[in-house]
Amino acid sequence: MPFALPLPHRILSKALAAAALALPLLMPAGVQAREFVSIKGNAVNVREKPSTRSATLWELGRGYPLQVQQRKGRWLQVRDFEEPLGWVYAPLTSKTPHRVVTARVANLRAGPGQQHKTVGKLQQHEVVRSLGQSGSWARVQREDGQKGWVARRLTWGW
């Protein structure tokens, strides 16, 4: 015989599940989870307006993480850790998580914590692939394949 909660608990469970589903709809837009993308190609132009005829403001390399501010057709208005940047063509982005180093230098460690051995140094603006996280630490991989852990507060992205 399958286990069943008594009727009042089942009603409460259903009410809690419904509230959990509705919560994002009740929260202000700024409080909801933010959407991130990363650059898919080797070099992608960030444009002033959502059009290929618009001026190029920036050129970003593979993996650079961006936060989506709004969508207009197949274009994304994006920002990075410093400021709003402009518009990128959505098909040139991916959902592969990356982080960019925001500190001048960040230690790449063998494990998630300062007690672990330093296995490398990450330079400011270096882009690394996100592999996971543990507390306030992110497991990352460099372009050359080297893996390690970095304090999340020294990076930006997802």
C-alpha positions in Angstrom: 0.0 0.0 0.0 1.6 3.4 -1.0 2.3 5.9 1.7 -0.2 8.8 1.7 -0.2 12.0 3.8 -3.2 12.7 5.9 -5.7 15.0 4.1 -4.7 18.3 5.9 -1.0 17.7 5.0 -1.8 16.9 1.4 -3.8 20.1 1.1 -1.0 22.1 2.7 1.6 20.4 0.4 -0.5 21.4 -2.6 -0.9 25.0 -1.4 2.9 25.3 -0.8 3.7 23.9 -4.2 1.3 26.4 -5.8 2.8 29.2 -3.8 6.3 28.2 -4.9 5.3 28.2 -8.6 3.5 31.6 -8.3 6.3 33.3 -6.3 8.4 34.4 -9.3 5.3 36.0 -10.8 4.7 38.1 -7.7 8.3 39.3 -7.3 9.5 42.5 -8.9 11.4 41.9 -12.2 14.7 43.0 -10.6 14.5 40.4 -7.9 13.9 37.4 -10.2 16.8 35.2 -11.4 18.7 37.0 -14.1 19.4 35.3 -17.5 23.0 34.9 -18.5 24.4 33.9 -21.9 28.0 33.6 -23.1 29.6 34.4 -26.5 29.6 31.3 -28.8 31.9 32.4 -31.6 35.6 33.5 -31.6 34.6 37.1 -32.0 31.1 38.6 -31.8 30.1 42.3 -32.3 28.1 44.1 -29.7 26.0 46.7 -31.5 24.5 50.0 -30.6 21.1 49.0 -31.8 19.5 45.6 -32.6 20.6 45.5 -36.2 23.6 44.4 -38.2 23.6 47.9 -39.8 24.1 49.5 -36.4 27.5 50.6 -35.2 29.8 48.1 -33.5 30.5 49.2 -29.9 32.6 46.2 -28.7 34.0 42.9 -29.9 33.8 40.1 -27.4 35.6 36.8 -27.5 34.5 33.2 -27.0 32.9 32.5 -23.6 32.5 36.0 -22.4 29.6 36.0 -20.0 26.7 38.5 -20.4 23.6 39.3 -18.5 20.5 39.7 -20.6 18.6 42.9 -19.9 15.9 42.6 -22.6 15.0 40.8 -25.8 13.9 42.3 -29.1 13.2 39.7 -31.7 16.4 37.6 -32.1 18.5 40.3 -30.4 19.6 40.5 -26.7 20.4 43.8 -24.9 23.2 42.8 -22.6 25.5 44.1 -19.9 28.7 42.8 -18.3 30.1 43.2 -14.8 30.8 46.9 -15.3 28.0 48.4 -17.4 25.4 48.0 -20.1 27.1 47.1 -23.4 24.6 47.1 -26.2 22.9 44.4 -28.4 24.1 41.0 -29.6 22.5 38.6 -32.0 21.0 35.8 -29.9 22.1 32.9 -32.2 25.7 33.9 -31.6 25.4 33.2 -27.8 25.1 30.0 -25.8 23.9 28.8 -22.5 27.4 27.4 -21.6 28.3 29.0 -18.2 31.4 31.1 -18.0 33.0 33.6 -15.6 35.2 36.5 -16.2 37.9 37.5 -13.6 37.2 40.9 -12.1 40.1 41.1 -9.7 43.5 42.2 -10.8 44.8 38.6 -10.0 43.0 35.6 -8.6 44.5 32.4 -7.3 43.4 29.2 -9.0 43.3 26.6 -6.3 43.3 22.8 -6.1 40.1 22.8 -4.0 37.3 25.1 -2.8 39.0 27.1 -0.1 42.1 29.1 0.8 43.6 26.1 2.6 44.1 24.4 -0.8 47.3 24.7 -2.8 47.5 27.5 -5.5 47.8 25.8 -8.9 47.8 28.9 -11.0 47.0 32.6 -11.3 44.1 34.0 -13.2 44.5 37.5 -14.7 41.9 40.3 -14.8 39.4 39.9 -17.7 40.5 36.2 -18.3 37.4 34.1 -19.2 37.0 30.7 -17.7 34.4 28.0 -18.2 32.2 27.3 -15.2 32.2 23.6 -14.1 30.3 23.9 -10.8 30.4 25.5 -7.4 30.8 24.8 -3.7 29.7 27.6 -1.4 31.5 30.7 -2.3 33.9 28.9 -4.7 33.6 28.2 -8.4 35.2 25.2 -10.2 36.5 26.5 -13.5 38.5 25.5 -16.5 40.9 27.6 -18.4 41.1 27.7 -22.2 44.3 25.5 -22.0 42.3 22.8 -20.1 43.7 23.6 -16.6 41.0 23.1 -13.9 40.8 24.5 -10.4 38.8 26.6 -8.0 38.5 30.4 -7.7 36.7 32.5 -5.1 33.4 33.6 -6.8 33.7 37.1 -5.4 36.7 37.6 -7.6 34.8 36.7 -10.8 31.5 37.6 -12.5 29.2 35.4 -14.5 27.5 32.1 -13.8 
